[in-house]
Amino acid sequence: MKFNDACWRLPATALAIATISLTACATEDSDPGGAACPPVVAYDQAVRERAAAELEALPENAVLVGMMADYAVMRAQARVCAG
C-alpha cells in the first residue's frame, strides 16, 4: 500500500453524510403506494386436515415442523396487513 492510499478513501462518516444528504433531496416517497400486503392463499378444510396429519407424522425434531410454525406466523401477519 502506498503512503497516500488513505488520502483517496473517504471516511465512513463522510459517506454517511453524503448518503443522508442525497436522500433528503428525494422529491417523492420511496414507497408511494404504501406497503403491499402479500396474498394469503385460502386452503379448504380437507387440505388443512391432510397437512395437519402429515405434520403429525413427522419426527418430533423435524426441521419442517419449525418452518411450518414460522409460516403460520407469516400468514397471520399477512392477514393483519390486508385488514
MOPAC internal coordinates of N, CA, C and O (Angstrom, degrees):
PM7 1SCF
backbone

  N    0.0000 0     0.00 0     0.00 0    0    0    0
  C    1.4578 1     0.00 0     0.00 0    1    0    0
  C    1.5247 1   108.49 1     0.00 0    2    1    0
  O    1.2310 1   120.70 1   -46.81 1    3    2    1
  N    1.3094 1   116.26 1   133.19 1    3    2    1
  C    1.4563 1   120.82 1   178.82 1    5    3    2
  C    1.5229 1   109.62 1   -75.62 1    6    5    3
  O    1.2310 1   121.03 1   -21.73 1    7    6    5
  N    1.3179 1   115.63 1   158.27 1    7    6    5
  C    1.4630 1   119.24 1  -177.21 1    9    7    6
  C    1.5259 1   112.55 1   -66.12 1   10    9    7
  O    1.2310 1   119.09 1   156.79 1   11   10    9
  N    1.3449 1   119.34 1   -23.21 1   11   10    9
  C    1.4573 1   120.62 1  -177.40 1   13   11   10
  C    1.5323 1   113.01 1  -101.43 1   14   13   11
  O    1.2310 1   119.47 1  -171.41 1   15   14   13
  N    1.3472 1   118.61 1     8.59 1   15   14   13
  C    1.4609 1   121.09 1   178.86 1   17   15   14
  C    1.5274 1   111.73 1   -60.53 1   18   17   15
  O    1.2310 1   120.05 1   143.74 1   19   18   17
  N    1.3077 1   117.51 1   -36.26 1   19   18   17
  C    1.4610 1   121.02 1  -179.20 1   21   19   18
  C    1.5262 1   111.62 1   -65.30 1   22   21   19
  O    1.2310 1   119.91 1   154.23 1   23   22   21
  N    1.3005 1   117.77 1   -25.77 1   23   22   21
  C    1.4648 1   121.46 1   179.88 1   25   23   22
  C    1.5261 1   111.54 1   -67.50 1   26   25   23
  O    1.2310 1   120.22 1   154.67 1   27   26   25
  N    1.3269 1   117.18 1   -25.33 1   27   26   25
  C    1.4550 1   121.13 1  -176.92 1   29   27   26
  C    1.5184 1   112.67 1   -90.90 1   30   29   27
  O    1.2310 1   119.32 1   176.62 1   31   30   29
  N    1.3253 1   118.91 1    -3.38 1   31   30   29
  C    1.4626 1   122.39 1   178.68 1   33   31   30
  C    1.5155 1   109.46 1  -103.14 1   34   33   31
  O    1.2310 1   121.19 1   -49.90 1   35   34   33
  N    1.3201 1   115.33 1   130.10 1   35   34   33
  C    1.4584 1   119.39 1   176.72 1   37   35   34
  C    1.5241 1   109.61 1   -78.78 1   38   37   35
  O    1.2310 1   119.75 1   -40.40 1   39   38   37
  N    1.3042 1   118.08 1   139.60 1   39   38   37
  C    1.4657 1   119.17 1   175.47 1   41   39   38
  C    1.5303 1   110.51 1   -65.32 1   42   41   39
  O    1.2310 1   120.57 1   -24.40 1   43   42   41
  N    1.3105 1   116.52 1   155.60 1   43   42   41
  C    1.4640 1   121.69 1  -177.64 1   45   43   42
  C    1.5222 1   112.00 1   -58.64 1   46   45   43
  O    1.2310 1   119.85 1   144.63 1   47   46   45
  N    1.3106 1   117.90 1   -35.37 1   47   46   45
  C    1.4706 1   119.72 1  -179.65 1   49   47   46
  C    1.5202 1   110.91 1   -65.89 1   50   49   47
  O    1.2310 1   120.21 1   142.78 1   51   50   49
  N    1.3339 1   117.21 1   -37.22 1   51   50   49
  C    1.4584 1   119.86 1   178.88 1   53   51   50
  C    1.5262 1   110.43 1   -65.85 1   54   53   51
  O    1.2310 1   120.24 1   140.53 1   55   54   53
  N    1.3197 1   117.14 1   -39.47 1   55   54   53
  C    1.4614 1   120.36 1   177.48 1   57   55   54
  C    1.5251 1   111.46 1   -65.38 1   58   57   55
  O    1.2310 1   120.54 1   140.12 1   59   58   57
  N    1.3209 1   116.57 1   -39.88 1   59   58   57
  C    1.4638 1   120.23 1   178.54 1   61   59   58
  C    1.5212 1   110.88 1   -64.02 1   62   61   59
  O    1.2310 1   120.42 1   136.54 1   63   62   61
  N    1.3221 1   116.80 1   -43.46 1   63   62   61
  C    1.4734 1   120.81 1   179.32 1   65   63   62
  C    1.5213 1   110.25 1   -63.85 1   66   65   63
  O    1.2310 1   120.08 1   137.98 1   67   66   65
  N    1.3218 1   117.46 1   -42.02 1   67   66   65
  C    1.4659 1   120.71 1   178.97 1   69   67   66
  C    1.5225 1   111.11 1   -63.09 1   70   69   67
  O    1.2310 1   120.27 1   137.64 1   71   70   69
  N    1.3208 1   117.10 1   -42.36 1   71   70   69
  C    1.4608 1   120.79 1   179.60 1   73   71   70
  C    1.5173 1   111.24 1   -63.88 1   74   73   71
  O    1.2310 1   120.33 1   135.18 1   75   74   73
  N    1.3195 1   116.97 1   -44.82 1   75   74   73
  C    1.4662 1   120.89 1   178.89 1   77   75   74
  C    1.5205 1   110.63 1   -63.19 1   78   77   75
  O    1.2310 1   120.50 1   138.59 1   79   78   77
  N    1.3063 1   116.64 1   -41.41 1   79   78   77
  C    1.4587 1   120.74 1  -179.72 1   81   79   78
  C    1.5239 1   111.38 1   -64.12 1   82   81   79
  O    1.2310 1   120.33 1   138.51 1   83   82   81
  N    1.3149 1   116.97 1   -41.49 1   83   82   81
  C    1.4587 1   119.96 1  -179.26 1   85   83   82
  C    1.5194 1   111.89 1   -68.53 1   86   85   83
  O    1.2310 1   119.75 1   142.20 1   87   86   85
  N    1.3230 1   118.09 1   -37.80 1   87   86   85
  C    1.4566 1   119.48 1   179.54 1   89   87   86
  C    1.5221 1   110.93 1   -72.18 1   90   89   87
  O    1.2310 1   119.57 1   156.68 1   91   90   89
  N    1.3072 1   118.43 1   -23.32 1   91   90   89
  C    1.4621 1   121.03 1   177.43 1   93   91   90
  C    1.5234 1   111.10 1   -69.65 1   94   93   91
  O    1.2310 1   119.97 1   159.39 1   95   94   93
  N    1.3220 1   117.67 1   -20.61 1   95   94   93
  C    1.4630 1   122.02 1  -179.47 1   97   95   94
  C    1.5195 1   112.65 1   -84.99 1   98   97   95
  O    1.2310 1   119.50 1   175.62 1   99   98   97
  N    1.2987 1   118.57 1    -4.38 1   99   98   97
  C    1.4611 1   120.94 1  -178.32 1  101   99   98
  C    1.5239 1   109.73 1   -61.96 1  102  101   99
  O    1.2310 1   121.03 1   -41.13 1  103  102  101
  N    1.3353 1   115.63 1   138.87 1  103  102  101
  C    1.4627 1   119.82 1  -176.99 1  105  103  102
  C    1.5164 1   112.84 1   -93.21 1  106  105  103
  O    1.2310 1   119.73 1   163.63 1  107  106  105
  N    1.3269 1   118.12 1   -16.37 1  107  106  105
  C    1.4562 1   119.51 1   177.43 1  109  107  106
  C    1.5157 1   109.99 1  -142.62 1  110  109  107
  O    1.2310 1   121.24 1   -13.81 1  111  110  109
  N    1.3334 1   115.24 1   166.19 1  111  110  109
  C    1.4589 1   120.83 1  -179.19 1  113  111  110
  C    1.5199 1   110.52 1   -62.70 1  114  113  111
  O    1.2310 1   121.06 1   -28.65 1  115  114  113
  N    1.3221 1   115.58 1   151.35 1  115  114  113
  C    1.4512 1   119.20 1   176.37 1  117  115  114
  C    1.5240 1   110.96 1   -73.43 1  118  117  115
  O    1.2310 1   119.94 1   160.00 1  119  118  117
  N    1.3225 1   117.72 1   -20.00 1  119  118  117
  C    1.4643 1   122.59 1   178.58 1  121  119  118
  C    1.5258 1   108.13 1  -130.19 1  122  121  119
  O    1.2310 1   119.87 1  -105.03 1  123  122  121
  N    1.3555 1   117.85 1    74.97 1  123  122  121
  C    1.4570 1   120.07 1  -172.95 1  125  123  122
  C    1.5202 1   114.36 1   -64.88 1  126  125  123
  O    1.2310 1   119.59 1   154.34 1  127  126  125
  N    1.3374 1   118.40 1   -25.66 1  127  126  125
  C    1.4567 1   120.20 1  -177.66 1  129  127  126
  C    1.5086 1   113.71 1   -88.63 1  130  129  127
  O    1.2310 1   119.67 1  -179.88 1  131  130  129
  N    1.3103 1   118.23 1     0.12 1  131  130  129
  C    1.4526 1   120.58 1  -175.45 1  133  131  130
  C    1.5179 1   109.61 1    83.80 1  134  133  131
  O    1.2310 1   121.21 1    -1.13 1  135  134  133
  N    1.3016 1   115.29 1   178.87 1  135  134  133
  C    1.4636 1   120.05 1  -177.83 1  137  135  134
  C    1.5214 1   109.87 1   -72.33 1  138  137  135
  O    1.2310 1   120.86 1   -46.49 1  139  138  137
  N    1.2975 1   115.96 1   133.51 1  139  138  137
  C    1.4600 1   120.59 1   177.01 1  141  139  138
  C    1.5213 1   108.43 1   -90.39 1  142  141  139
  O    1.2310 1   120.83 1   -52.51 1  143  142  141
  N    1.2980 1   116.01 1   127.49 1  143  142  141
  C    1.4571 1   120.68 1   179.47 1  145  143  142
  C    1.5246 1   109.05 1   -88.41 1  146  145  143
  O    1.2310 1   120.18 1   -45.66 1  147  146  145
  N    1.3260 1   117.25 1   134.34 1  147  146  145
  C    1.4659 1   118.58 1   177.66 1  149  147  146
  C    1.5233 1   110.09 1   -70.09 1  150  149  147
  O    1.2310 1   120.52 1   -31.06 1  151  150  149
  N    1.3191 1   116.61 1   148.94 1  151  150  149
  C    1.4711 1   118.57 1   179.25 1  153  151  150
  C    1.5200 1   110.73 1   -70.86 1  154  153  151
  O    1.2310 1   120.75 1   -31.96 1  155  154  153
  N    1.3097 1   116.18 1   148.04 1  155  154  153
  C    1.4642 1   121.85 1   176.96 1  157  155  154
  C    1.5291 1   106.37 1  -106.73 1  158  157  155
  O    1.2310 1   120.84 1   -65.12 1  159  158  157
  N    1.3254 1   116.00 1   114.88 1  159  158  157
  C    1.4604 1   121.39 1  -179.77 1  161  159  158
  C    1.5231 1   108.97 1   -71.28 1  162  161  159
  O    1.2310 1   120.62 1   -47.32 1  163  162  161
  N    1.3205 1   116.41 1   132.68 1  163  162  161
  C    1.4579 1   121.18 1   178.48 1  165  163  162
  C    1.5285 1   109.47 1   -90.56 1  166  165  163
  O    1.2310 1   120.68 1   -52.30 1  167  166  165
  N    1.3279 1   116.30 1   127.70 1  167  166  165
  C    1.4623 1   121.61 1   177.26 1  169  167  166
  C    1.5244 1   108.19 1  -109.86 1  170  169  167
  O    1.2310 1   120.46 1   -42.78 1  171  170  169
  N    1.3218 1   116.73 1   137.22 1  171  170  169
  C    1.4572 1   118.41 1   178.89 1  173  171  170
  C    1.5332 1   109.99 1   -76.10 1  174  173  171
  O    1.2310 1   120.91 1   -10.39 1  175  174  173
  N    1.3134 1   115.86 1   169.61 1  175  174  173
  C    1.4664 1   121.79 1  -174.32 1  177  175  174
  C    1.5242 1   112.22 1   -59.06 1  178  177  175
  O    1.2310 1   119.92 1   139.65 1  179  178  177
  N    1.3135 1   117.75 1   -40.35 1  179  178  177
  C    1.4663 1   120.84 1  -178.57 1  181  179  178
  C    1.5252 1   111.35 1   -62.84 1  182  181  179
  O    1.2310 1   120.25 1   139.31 1  183  182  181
  N    1.3205 1   117.13 1   -40.69 1  183  182  181
  C    1.4725 1   120.94 1   179.54 1  185  183  182
  C    1.5207 1   110.12 1   -67.99 1  186  185  183
  O    1.2310 1   120.28 1   138.67 1  187  186  185
  N    1.3441 1   117.07 1   -41.33 1  187  186  185
  C    1.4618 1   120.29 1   179.31 1  189  187  186
  C    1.5303 1   110.99 1   -63.34 1  190  189  187
  O    1.2310 1   120.42 1   138.79 1  191  190  189
  N    1.3307 1   116.80 1   -41.21 1  191  190  189
  C    1.4648 1   120.46 1   179.31 1  193  191  190
  C    1.5276 1   110.71 1   -65.81 1  194  193  191
  O    1.2310 1   120.32 1   139.18 1  195  194  193
  N    1.3244 1   116.99 1   -40.82 1  195  194  193
  C    1.4728 1   120.20 1   178.58 1  197  195  194
  C    1.5266 1   110.40 1   -64.07 1  198  197  195
  O    1.2310 1   120.35 1   137.08 1  199  198  197
  N    1.3322 1   116.94 1   -42.92 1  199  198  197
  C    1.4683 1   120.56 1   178.96 1  201  199  198
  C    1.5256 1   110.62 1   -62.45 1  202  201  199
  O    1.2310 1   120.12 1   138.10 1  203  202  201
  N    1.3290 1   117.38 1   -41.90 1  203  202  201
  C    1.4679 1   120.71 1   178.97 1  205  203  202
  C    1.5253 1   110.87 1   -62.56 1  206  205  203
  O    1.2310 1   120.54 1   138.47 1  207  206  205
  N    1.3328 1   116.58 1   -41.53 1  207  206  205
  C    1.4680 1   120.06 1   179.52 1  209  207  206
  C    1.5278 1   110.61 1   -65.75 1  210  209  207
  O    1.2310 1   120.36 1   139.82 1  211  210  209
  N    1.3250 1   116.92 1   -40.18 1  211  210  209
  C    1.4673 1   120.51 1   179.21 1  213  211  210
  C    1.5272 1   111.12 1   -66.16 1  214  213  211
  O    1.2310 1   120.53 1   141.13 1  215  214  213
  N    1.3439 1   116.58 1   -38.87 1  215  214  213
  C    1.4727 1   119.77 1   177.77 1  217  215  214
  C    1.5227 1   111.13 1   -65.94 1  218  217  215
  O    1.2310 1   120.49 1   139.39 1  219  218  217
  N    1.3206 1   116.67 1   -40.61 1  219  218  217
  C    1.4661 1   120.30 1   179.44 1  221  219  218
  C    1.5217 1   111.63 1   -65.23 1  222  221  219
  O    1.2310 1   119.95 1   151.51 1  223  222  221
  N    1.3343 1   117.70 1   -28.49 1  223  222  221
  C    1.4614 1   121.72 1  -179.33 1  225  223  222
  C    1.5305 1   112.41 1   -76.61 1  226  225  223
  O    1.2310 1   120.15 1   163.95 1  227  226  225
  N    1.3176 1   117.31 1   -16.05 1  227  226  225
  C    1.4600 1   120.66 1  -179.81 1  229  227  226
  C    1.5312 1   110.27 1   -72.12 1  230  229  227
  O    1.2310 1   120.30 1   -25.14 1  231  230  229
  N    1.3348 1   117.03 1   154.86 1  231  230  229
  C    1.4652 1   119.42 1   174.48 1  233  231  230
  C    1.5288 1   110.70 1   -61.52 1  234  233  231
  O    1.2310 1   120.98 1   -26.85 1  235  234  233
  N    1.3210 1   115.73 1   153.15 1  235  234  233
  C    1.4721 1   120.83 1  -176.10 1  237  235  234
  C    1.5264 1   112.69 1   -58.56 1  238  237  235
  O    1.2310 1   120.30 1   145.75 1  239  238  237
  N    1.3295 1   117.04 1   -34.25 1  239  238  237
  C    1.4638 1   119.89 1  -177.43 1  241  239  238
  C    1.5301 1   112.86 1   -96.94 1  242  241  239
  O    1.2310 1   119.95 1  -159.19 1  243  242  241
  N    1.3304 1   117.70 1    20.81 1  243  242  241
  C    1.4638 1   121.34 1  -179.98 1  245  243  242
  C    1.5307 1   110.30 1   -67.52 1  246  245  243
  O    1.2310 1   120.91 1   -44.74 1  247  246  245
  N    1.2904 1   115.86 1   135.26 1  247  246  245
  C    1.4676 1   121.67 1   179.94 1  249  247  246
  C    1.5303 1   110.13 1   -63.99 1  250  249  247
  O    1.2310 1   120.33 1   145.18 1  251  250  249
  N    1.2940 1   116.97 1   -34.82 1  251  250  249
  C    1.4610 1   121.28 1  -177.51 1  253  251  250
  C    1.5298 1   112.25 1   -59.57 1  254  253  251
  O    1.2310 1   119.98 1   148.28 1  255  254  253
  N    1.3187 1   117.65 1   -31.72 1  255  254  253
  C    1.4705 1   121.11 1   179.24 1  257  255  254
  C    1.5288 1   109.70 1   -61.88 1  258  257  255
  O    1.2310 1   120.13 1   133.84 1  259  258  257
  N    1.3262 1   117.35 1   -46.16 1  259  258  257
  C    1.4638 1   120.79 1   178.12 1  261  259  258
  C    1.5173 1   112.40 1   -66.21 1  262  261  259
  O    1.2310 1   120.85 1   142.60 1  263  262  261
  N    1.3283 1   115.99 1   -37.40 1  263  262  261
  C    1.4676 1   119.50 1   178.77 1  265  263  262
  C    1.5276 1   110.96 1   -64.98 1  266  265  263
  O    1.2310 1   120.40 1   140.95 1  267  266  265
  N    1.3099 1   116.83 1   -39.05 1  267  266  265
  C    1.4635 1   120.26 1   178.69 1  269  267  266
  C    1.5286 1   111.36 1   -67.71 1  270  269  267
  O    1.2310 1   120.27 1   146.84 1  271  270  269
  N    1.3196 1   117.08 1   -33.16 1  271  270  269
  C    1.4678 1   120.10 1   175.55 1  273  271  270
  C    1.5321 1   109.72 1   -64.61 1  274  273  271
  O    1.2310 1   120.44 1   138.55 1  275  274  273
  N    1.3328 1   116.77 1   -41.45 1  275  274  273
  C    1.4645 1   120.26 1   176.44 1  277  275  274
  C    1.5265 1   110.73 1   -62.61 1  278  277  275
  O    1.2310 1   120.62 1   139.38 1  279  278  277
  N    1.3244 1   116.42 1   -40.62 1  279  278  277
  C    1.4551 1   121.87 1   179.53 1  281  279  278
  C    1.5353 1   110.65 1   -62.74 1  282  281  279
  O    1.2310 1   120.54 1   140.82 1  283  282  281
  N    1.3213 1   116.56 1   -39.18 1  283  282  281
  C    1.4661 1   120.09 1   178.29 1  285  283  282
  C    1.5271 1   110.69 1   -62.72 1  286  285  283
  O    1.2310 1   120.39 1   140.12 1  287  286  285
  N    1.3258 1   116.85 1   -39.88 1  287  286  285
  C    1.4710 1   120.50 1   178.05 1  289  287  286
  C    1.5245 1   109.87 1   -64.83 1  290  289  287
  O    1.2310 1   120.02 1   136.47 1  291  290  289
  N    1.3273 1   117.56 1   -43.53 1  291  290  289
  C    1.4709 1   120.18 1   179.80 1  293  291  290
  C    1.5241 1   111.50 1   -63.87 1  294  293  291
  O    1.2310 1   120.03 1   142.58 1  295  294  293
  N    1.3227 1   117.54 1   -37.42 1  295  294  293
  C    1.4714 1   120.30 1   177.08 1  297  295  294
  C    1.5250 1   110.76 1   -64.30 1  298  297  295
  O    1.2310 1   120.45 1   139.08 1  299  298  297
  N    1.3232 1   116.75 1   -40.92 1  299  298  297
  C    1.4683 1   120.29 1   178.77 1  301  299  298
  C    1.5275 1   110.04 1   -64.56 1  302  301  299
  O    1.2310 1   120.03 1   139.00 1  303  302  301
  N    1.3295 1   117.55 1   -41.00 1  303  302  301
  C    1.4581 1   120.95 1   178.21 1  305  303  302
  C    1.5284 1   110.96 1   -64.75 1  306  305  303
  O    1.2310 1   119.97 1   140.51 1  307  306  305
  N    1.3160 1   117.66 1   -39.49 1  307  306  305
  C    1.4646 1   120.90 1   179.06 1  309  307  306
  C    1.5241 1   110.73 1   -65.55 1  310  309  307
  O    1.2310 1   120.68 1   142.11 1  311  310  309
  N    1.3426 1   116.30 1   -37.89 1  311  310  309
  C    1.4686 1   119.01 1   176.88 1  313  311  310
  C    1.5266 1   111.80 1   -62.85 1  314  313  311
  O    1.2310 1   120.63 1   137.66 1  315  314  313
  N    1.3359 1   116.41 1   -42.34 1  315  314  313
  C    1.4696 1   120.67 1   179.03 1  317  315  314
  C    1.5348 1   109.42 1   -65.23 1  318  317  315
  O    1.2310 1   120.32 1   138.64 1  319  318  317
  N    1.3160 1   116.99 1   -41.36 1  319  318  317
  C    1.4667 1   121.86 1  -179.73 1  321  319  318
  C    1.5281 1   110.72 1   -60.62 1  322  321  319
  O    1.2310 1   120.53 1   136.77 1  323  322  321
  N    1.3329 1   116.60 1   -43.23 1  323  322  321
  C    1.4520 1   120.86 1  -177.51 1  325  323  322
  C    1.5276 1   112.43 1   -72.55 1  326  325  323
  O    1.2310 1   120.80 1   161.05 1  327  326  325
  N    1.3148 1   116.07 1   -18.95 1  327  326  325
  C    1.4618 1   120.06 1   177.76 1  329  327  326
  C    1.4570 1   110.68 1    91.52 1  330  329  327
  O    1.2310 1   120.10 1   180.00 1  331  330  329

